[in-house]
């Protein structure tokens, strides 16, 4: 597994790599490997480093997310297949890795955007595993994945995202995630 994490988290210190790998170990090894095979990368920003400075796609497109009123704690850039992390909180790492899984399973596009079953589950949902899951298909997918692997931050004010909560709130998405994570080999 160490070589897998070295491939996924190539530009980090040993300490940062271990911190991120600890969170990624909550995911099935087969899905972590699938993201790595697809070319996924996790990159932790250094203190005061900006997304715009490290992402060629954001530079080319002129997107300065660092200038937003509330810059994101993490960011996944589909074109680069890269998770960028300003925060190394477990919740942020797991959520952003959920986007990497979405992209790897969709072979370069978000599976959540093109899969009829996921789109229907989102459209029909009356309750969401977290408030953020209700904001869009990609966030719905990432938060559902995070709930399935039960990664949370002790300091978060949001309800704990767990398998049981996902199954109770959104049984259709629970079944989809369970199927995707068990068939990822």
C-alpha positions, 0 to 999 in steps of 0.5 A, spaced: 500 500 500 505 504 501 507 504 493 500 506 492 500 512 496 507 514 494 504 514 487 497 518 489 501 523 493 507 524 490 509 531 492 508 531 499 513 530 505 513 523 509 508 526 514 503 529 510 503 523 505 502 519 512 496 524 514 493 523 507 494 516 507 491 515 514 484 518 511 485 514 504 485 507 508 478 508 510 476 507 502 476 500 499 483 498 497 480 497 490 477 503 489 484 507 491 488 503 486 482 505 481 483 512 482 491 511 482 491 507 475 486 512 472 492 517 474 489 521 480 493 525 484 492 528 491 496 534 492 497 538 499 498 546 498 503 548 502 502 554 507 500 560 503 500 557 497 494 558 492 490 554 488 491 558 482 499 558 483 499 550 482 493 548 478 495 549 470 488 548 469 485 554 473 491 558 471 489 557 463 482 558 465 483 564 469 479 562 475 481 564 482 478 560 487 482 563 492 479 570 491 472 567 493 469 570 499 469 563 502 475 559 498 474 552 498 478 547 503 479 542 498 478 542 490 478 537 485 480 539 478 477 534 473 482 536 467 488 534 471 485 529 475 488 532 481 485 533 488 488 540 491 488 540 499 488 547 503 486 543 509 488 536 511 482 535 515 479 528 514 472 530 512 476 535 506 480 529 504 475 524 504 470 529 500 475 531 495 477 524 494 470 522 493 470 527 487 476 523 484 472 517 485 467 520 481 471 522 475 475 515 475 469 511 475 466 516 469 473 515 466 474 522 465 468 525 467 463 525 473 460 518 473 454 522 477 453 527 471 452 521 466 449 515 470 441 515 470 441 511 476 445 517 480 441 522 477 434 519 478 436 518 486 438 525 486 432 528 483 428 523 487 431 524 494 427 528 499 433 527 505 440 528 504 446 525 508 449 532 509 446 539 507 452 540 502 450 533 498 443 537 496 447 542 492 449 538 486 450 532 483 457 532 484 457 534 491 451 529 492 456 523 490 462 526 494 458 526 500 455 519 499 461 516 498 464 520 505 458 517 509 459 510 506 466 510 509 464 514 515 470 519 515 468 525 519 471 531 523 470 532 530 469 539 530 464 539 524 457 542 526 454 538 520 451 531 522 456 525 522 456 522 515 455 515 516 453 508 512 447 508 517 445 515 516 446 514 508 442 508 508 436 511 512 436 518 509 437 515 502 436 508 501 437 509 493 444 512 493 446 507 499 445 501 494 448 505 488 455 507 493 455 500 496 455 497 489 460 502 486 465 501 491 464 493 491 465 492 484 471 497 483 476 492 482 
